[in-house]
Amino acid sequence: MAFELRWDPAPSDWNDALRAVYPTYRWAPWFAAGLAVLSVVLLVAGQPVPGGFGLVCAAIIVALPVLGVRQQFGRNPAAAATVTATVDEQSFRMMTIDGTAYTDLRWPEVTGWVETKHNFVLRTGGTALFPVPGRAFGEQEDLDGFRDLLRRQLGEPSKR
């Protein structure tokens, strides 16, 4: 069974993939929320300097990962180019529609996968991630078939 996919990458795809794979990204908003609560307690207790500093730090902790991805996305012209992909029993082949980037990812090179609410995230041995957004699939049957193919080729999804 082969699939033909097409999507326009978005920074949110990468944010979602990073949150799915790296605990630092996943827990940053919770850490920031805890810091913000403690900062508000300091403000109420009459400590405006440490309380204000804590609130500023909490905002930075929330914003930094998102802004970092957006900045990297903006610096790389190929990152926003429309992607087409062919998926079959041998590999996952992706190419930007303008031909500036091509990846032929053989299934034995993929070390794991995670499914999020919006993406499938394929991982290789190093730090490489390949987010495949659910919007790339035309029909629900294609999405379900892709999930089944991943299970056949790679096993069950990785735990977050």
Backbone bond lengths (Angstrom), bond angles and torsions (degrees), N, CA, C in turn:
res aa  C-N    CA-C-N  psi(-1)  N-CA   C-N-CA  omega(-1)  CA-C   N-CA-C  phi
1 M - - - 1.445 - - 1.531 108.55 -
2 A 1.308 117.49 130.76 1.464 122.62 179.85 1.524 109.64 -120.60
3 F 1.306 114.66 150.33 1.463 121.49 180.00 1.517 108.93 -125.43
4 E 1.300 115.60 141.75 1.459 122.64 172.14 1.528 106.53 -111.59
5 L 1.314 116.64 122.28 1.453 121.89 -176.57 1.529 110.05 -120.23
6 R 1.323 114.74 158.05 1.465 121.09 176.91 1.527 107.85 -155.38
7 W 1.360 115.74 134.62 1.454 119.64 177.11 1.526 110.51 -158.03
8 D 1.314 113.43 158.84 1.462 121.96 173.60 1.521 106.62 -102.25
9 P 1.340 117.94 112.30 1.462 120.50 -178.40 1.528 112.06 -61.60
10 A 1.320 114.80 149.10 1.467 121.73 178.60 1.532 108.28 -136.08
11 P 1.321 117.13 150.02 1.473 118.85 176.83 1.530 112.40 -55.36
12 S 1.308 117.57 -32.00 1.469 119.92 -179.67 1.532 111.83 -63.17
13 D 1.343 117.91 -28.57 1.470 120.62 175.79 1.529 110.01 -61.77
14 W 1.327 115.32 -43.90 1.462 120.33 -179.02 1.525 111.45 -71.65
15 N 1.329 117.97 -39.52 1.470 120.11 176.09 1.523 110.30 -59.24
16 D 1.325 116.20 -44.11 1.458 121.60 179.60 1.531 110.34 -62.85
17 A 1.329 116.75 -43.69 1.468 120.94 179.85 1.525 111.32 -63.83
18 L 1.318 117.16 -44.38 1.462 120.28 179.70 1.521 111.38 -63.94
19 R 1.337 117.20 -40.84 1.479 120.31 177.13 1.520 110.91 -63.73
20 A 1.325 117.50 -35.24 1.461 120.82 -178.24 1.518 112.40 -70.95
21 V 1.324 116.86 -30.47 1.461 120.64 -171.51 1.527 113.60 -102.20
22 Y 1.330 117.06 -38.29 1.460 120.11 -174.01 1.528 111.45 -109.07
23 P 1.335 117.23 121.58 1.469 119.99 179.58 1.522 113.48 -58.70
24 T 1.323 118.08 -31.62 1.461 120.69 179.87 1.517 111.27 -57.93
25 Y 1.310 116.52 -44.56 1.464 120.94 178.68 1.523 111.20 -70.28
26 R 1.328 115.67 -39.18 1.459 120.21 -176.03 1.529 111.67 -67.73
27 W 1.331 117.36 -38.37 1.456 120.59 -174.09 1.519 113.26 -93.65
28 A 1.317 119.36 -9.34 1.470 121.52 -177.83 1.533 112.99 -55.80
29 P 1.342 119.91 -45.64 1.477 118.23 179.48 1.532 112.96 -63.28
30 W 1.329 117.11 -34.41 1.462 119.78 179.40 1.527 110.75 -70.27
31 F 1.319 116.32 -40.62 1.453 120.11 176.69 1.532 110.08 -62.51
32 A 1.326 115.81 -43.41 1.466 120.27 178.96 1.528 110.98 -62.33
33 A 1.327 117.07 -40.23 1.472 120.17 179.19 1.528 110.63 -63.91
34 G 1.333 117.56 -42.17 1.463 120.42 177.43 1.519 111.88 -63.23
35 L 1.326 116.11 -41.88 1.457 120.38 177.75 1.528 111.06 -64.07
36 A 1.331 116.55 -39.68 1.464 120.61 179.07 1.531 111.13 -63.91
37 V 1.316 117.00 -41.68 1.470 120.59 178.67 1.526 110.13 -62.37
38 L 1.330 116.31 -46.59 1.467 118.96 178.60 1.532 111.36 -62.95
39 S 1.317 116.34 -36.00 1.467 120.55 178.90 1.525 111.42 -66.39
40 V 1.314 116.26 -39.61 1.472 119.85 177.29 1.525 109.93 -64.64
41 V 1.323 117.13 -39.36 1.469 120.64 176.53 1.526 109.65 -59.83
42 L 1.333 116.77 -42.53 1.465 120.05 177.95 1.533 111.36 -63.75
43 L 1.329 116.70 -40.29 1.468 119.91 178.17 1.527 111.01 -62.38
44 V 1.334 115.51 -44.96 1.467 120.32 179.95 1.528 110.35 -65.02
45 A 1.325 117.14 -32.34 1.463 121.64 -179.45 1.528 112.42 -79.76
46 G 1.340 116.32 2.93 1.451 119.17 177.11 1.511 114.82 87.17
47 Q 1.312 117.42 23.62 1.461 122.75 178.41 1.533 109.22 -114.06
48 P 1.340 118.76 76.95 1.460 120.61 -172.66 1.535 114.43 -68.52
49 V 1.322 118.62 -34.09 1.472 119.55 -176.98 1.533 111.24 -68.88
50 P 1.350 119.23 -54.44 1.469 116.96 178.98 1.532 112.51 -67.79
51 G 1.329 116.71 -33.26 1.466 119.37 178.09 1.511 111.82 -65.58
52 G 1.318 116.88 -45.02 1.465 120.60 177.65 1.521 112.22 -64.98
53 F 1.339 115.53 -41.18 1.462 119.87 177.43 1.527 110.76 -60.70
54 G 1.316 116.68 -42.60 1.467 120.68 179.20 1.517 112.16 -62.85
55 L 1.343 116.45 -40.53 1.472 119.54 178.41 1.524 111.51 -65.59
56 V 1.323 116.61 -40.74 1.471 119.80 177.50 1.530 109.75 -63.32
57 C 1.319 116.95 -43.98 1.472 120.34 178.48 1.530 111.51 -62.74
58 A 1.318 117.57 -39.83 1.470 121.02 178.22 1.523 110.56 -62.01
59 A 1.332 116.94 -41.99 1.468 120.19 178.35 1.520 110.93 -63.81
60 I 1.320 116.59 -39.56 1.470 120.49 179.07 1.524 110.62 -66.15
61 I 1.325 116.89 -41.84 1.468 120.79 179.72 1.527 110.82 -60.86
62 V 1.320 117.40 -38.11 1.468 120.71 179.12 1.524 110.49 -72.84
63 A 1.316 117.16 -41.64 1.461 121.22 -171.77 1.530 113.60 -81.45
64 L 1.308 118.42 -31.93 1.455 121.00 -171.20 1.530 114.22 -58.31
65 P 1.330 120.61 -49.07 1.465 119.03 179.17 1.532 112.77 -60.86
66 V 1.318 117.02 -42.34 1.467 121.08 -178.78 1.523 110.30 -65.89
67 L 1.325 116.81 -46.09 1.462 120.54 179.98 1.527 111.55 -66.09
68 G 1.332 116.62 -36.53 1.466 120.10 177.52 1.516 112.19 -61.57
69 V 1.316 117.19 -44.29 1.464 120.80 178.55 1.524 110.13 -65.50
70 R 1.316 117.58 -44.31 1.471 120.40 179.06 1.525 111.60 -61.43
71 Q 1.323 116.71 -39.59 1.457 120.32 179.41 1.531 110.67 -66.03
72 Q 1.317 117.15 -46.35 1.466 120.16 178.55 1.523 111.04 -63.47
73 F 1.309 116.01 -38.66 1.463 121.58 178.81 1.519 110.12 -62.92
74 G 1.317 116.73 -42.69 1.462 121.06 179.90 1.517 113.57 -69.01
75 R 1.329 117.60 -30.07 1.468 121.76 -179.68 1.521 113.03 -74.45
76 N 1.321 117.14 -24.76 1.460 121.05 -175.56 1.521 109.39 -104.18
77 P 1.334 118.32 106.01 1.466 120.35 -176.82 1.539 113.44 -61.46
78 A 1.325 117.06 -30.05 1.468 119.54 -179.52 1.523 112.08 -73.92
79 A 1.338 117.27 -19.24 1.463 120.70 -176.13 1.518 113.01 -63.03
80 A 1.321 117.65 -32.23 1.460 120.86 -177.20 1.522 112.80 -97.82
81 A 1.328 117.53 1.09 1.463 120.48 -178.74 1.533 110.31 -73.51
82 T 1.309 116.10 142.71 1.463 121.36 178.38 1.527 109.75 -57.12
83 V 1.322 115.67 135.58 1.464 122.17 -177.38 1.526 109.28 -109.93
84 T 1.318 115.40 136.00 1.460 121.25 168.93 1.523 107.00 -114.43
85 A 1.308 116.49 148.88 1.463 120.01 -178.62 1.512 109.61 -144.16
86 T 1.311 113.92 147.41 1.461 122.38 172.12 1.521 106.84 -120.83
87 V 1.302 115.83 128.59 1.458 121.40 -177.45 1.516 107.91 -123.86
88 D 1.340 116.02 128.91 1.465 120.33 175.99 1.524 108.77 -144.30
89 E 1.310 116.92 -168.34 1.465 122.08 -176.07 1.528 112.67 -68.83
90 Q 1.337 118.24 -17.11 1.458 120.90 -178.07 1.527 113.45 -96.33
91 S 1.325 117.26 -39.33 1.464 118.44 -173.55 1.526 112.12 -161.68
92 F 1.317 112.25 176.16 1.459 123.45 175.73 1.528 104.95 -120.99
93 R 1.337 117.17 110.59 1.460 121.74 -176.69 1.519 109.16 -110.64
94 M 1.349 115.30 121.82 1.457 121.21 -179.66 1.523 109.29 -119.04
95 M 1.336 115.17 144.00 1.453 120.21 175.63 1.517 108.58 -148.89
96 T 1.329 115.37 139.58 1.456 118.18 173.21 1.514 107.68 -71.81
97 I 1.304 115.80 147.35 1.455 121.02 -174.60 1.533 111.98 -63.04
98 D 1.353 116.21 -26.54 1.462 119.13 177.99 1.529 112.15 -88.42
99 G 1.331 117.56 0.45 1.456 121.87 175.87 1.515 115.70 80.52
100 T 1.311 119.08 8.96 1.463 121.30 -176.91 1.524 113.57 -77.21
101 A 1.313 118.67 -18.57 1.465 121.09 -179.52 1.523 109.46 -144.53
102 Y 1.340 115.36 140.80 1.454 121.51 179.26 1.519 108.48 -143.58
103 T 1.322 116.53 136.31 1.459 122.31 176.48 1.513 108.87 -136.25
104 D 1.335 116.04 128.56 1.460 121.94 173.56 1.523 105.81 -113.75
105 L 1.303 115.34 99.29 1.452 122.32 -175.05 1.530 109.32 -99.15
106 R 1.329 116.29 104.46 1.466 121.56 177.99 1.522 109.09 -74.48
107 W 1.321 116.78 144.04 1.465 120.23 -175.43 1.527 113.29 -57.92
108 P 1.349 120.55 -37.86 1.477 117.94 178.15 1.536 113.78 -62.66
109 E 1.342 118.12 -19.77 1.465 121.49 178.30 1.526 112.24 -78.49
110 V 1.322 116.86 -18.20 1.462 121.36 -177.24 1.528 108.11 -86.31
111 T 1.334 115.38 123.92 1.468 119.67 -176.40 1.523 113.33 -95.24
112 G 1.314 117.40 -13.40 1.451 119.60 179.20 1.511 111.59 179.92
113 W 1.313 114.61 170.21 1.455 120.69 178.45 1.517 109.39 -148.79
114 V 1.321 114.18 154.23 1.461 122.00 178.13 1.516 106.69 -135.35
115 E 1.310 116.33 142.07 1.456 120.30 173.49 1.522 108.50 -110.00
116 T 1.319 115.89 126.75 1.457 121.58 176.22 1.525 108.00 -107.87
117 K 1.292 116.29 -175.17 1.465 120.39 178.34 1.529 111.75 -63.51
118 H 1.348 116.78 -30.89 1.460 120.78 -174.32 1.526 114.69 -115.27
119 N 1.327 118.77 -19.23 1.468 122.17 -171.29 1.516 112.90 -137.62
120 F 1.331 113.15 160.12 1.450 121.84 158.50 1.519 104.07 -103.47
121 V 1.311 117.98 133.50 1.464 121.32 179.64 1.521 107.66 -116.72
122 L 1.331 116.05 116.35 1.453 121.94 177.13 1.517 108.47 -96.24
123 R 1.334 116.61 137.26 1.470 121.81 -179.18 1.512 109.78 -119.91
124 T 1.326 115.09 143.71 1.455 120.39 171.21 1.516 107.70 -109.41
125 G 1.321 116.98 179.96 1.459 121.63 -174.12 1.510 115.56 -55.14
126 G 1.314 118.47 -36.73 1.461 120.19 -177.68 1.512 111.14 -88.53
127 T 1.309 115.14 -130.47 1.458 120.66 -178.81 1.524 111.91 -103.29
128 A 1.322 117.17 7.29 1.465 120.26 -176.95 1.526 111.17 -71.24
129 L 1.331 114.84 133.82 1.457 123.01 176.18 1.513 108.28 -124.59
130 F 1.309 115.80 145.62 1.453 121.49 176.25 1.517 108.61 -131.55
131 P 1.347 117.22 94.07 1.470 118.73 177.85 1.523 110.39 -77.83
132 V 1.317 115.84 131.48 1.459 122.54 176.62 1.519 106.64 -118.59
133 P 1.331 117.32 104.44 1.467 119.58 -175.22 1.524 112.27 -69.04
134 G 1.308 115.23 147.04 1.458 121.08 177.47 1.524 112.47 -59.74
135 R 1.330 117.65 -27.24 1.464 120.87 -179.61 1.528 112.10 -69.35
136 A 1.345 117.95 -9.61 1.464 121.35 178.56 1.527 111.46 -72.62
137 F 1.309 117.08 -16.87 1.458 121.77 -175.88 1.515 109.78 -95.83
138 G 1.324 115.53 131.87 1.461 120.31 -178.13 1.517 113.22 -72.80
139 E 1.305 116.55 -40.23 1.465 122.49 -175.57 1.522 110.34 -125.65
140 Q 1.308 116.26 154.53 1.463 121.47 176.47 1.527 110.70 -60.48
141 E 1.336 116.68 -34.17 1.464 120.12 179.43 1.524 111.03 -63.57
142 D 1.335 117.40 -36.27 1.458 121.08 177.45 1.525 110.40 -66.04
143 L 1.311 116.86 -42.52 1.461 121.42 178.86 1.529 110.12 -62.58
144 D 1.317 117.05 -44.91 1.467 121.17 178.63 1.527 110.85 -65.60
145 G 1.335 117.01 -38.87 1.463 121.21 177.92 1.520 111.54 -65.02
146 F 1.334 117.49 -39.11 1.458 121.31 177.67 1.523 110.34 -64.09
147 R 1.312 116.73 -43.55 1.468 121.24 177.71 1.529 109.93 -59.69
148 D 1.331 116.92 -43.64 1.467 120.75 178.73 1.532 111.04 -63.94
149 L 1.339 116.61 -40.23 1.465 120.71 177.64 1.529 110.26 -61.90
150 L 1.321 117.10 -43.47 1.468 120.09 178.03 1.523 110.95 -61.20
151 R 1.305 117.08 -40.31 1.476 120.02 178.82 1.525 111.08 -65.22
152 R 1.337 116.85 -40.87 1.471 119.98 178.44 1.521 111.42 -65.36
153 Q 1.320 116.91 -42.96 1.459 121.18 -174.74 1.528 113.38 -82.24
154 L 1.329 117.31 -35.14 1.465 120.84 -169.78 1.520 114.78 -121.89
155 G 1.304 117.74 -9.66 1.454 120.46 -175.88 1.515 111.24 90.48
156 E 1.296 115.24 -165.98 1.462 120.97 -178.43 1.529 109.98 -69.69
157 P 1.349 116.74 155.96 1.470 119.20 179.37 1.526 111.62 -62.42
158 S 1.326 114.66 151.52 1.469 121.40 177.06 1.517 109.35 -66.39
159 K 1.296 115.27 151.12 1.461 120.53 173.31 1.512 108.06 -79.30
160 R 1.312 116.14 143.36 1.464 119.08 177.84 1.457 107.37 -79.77
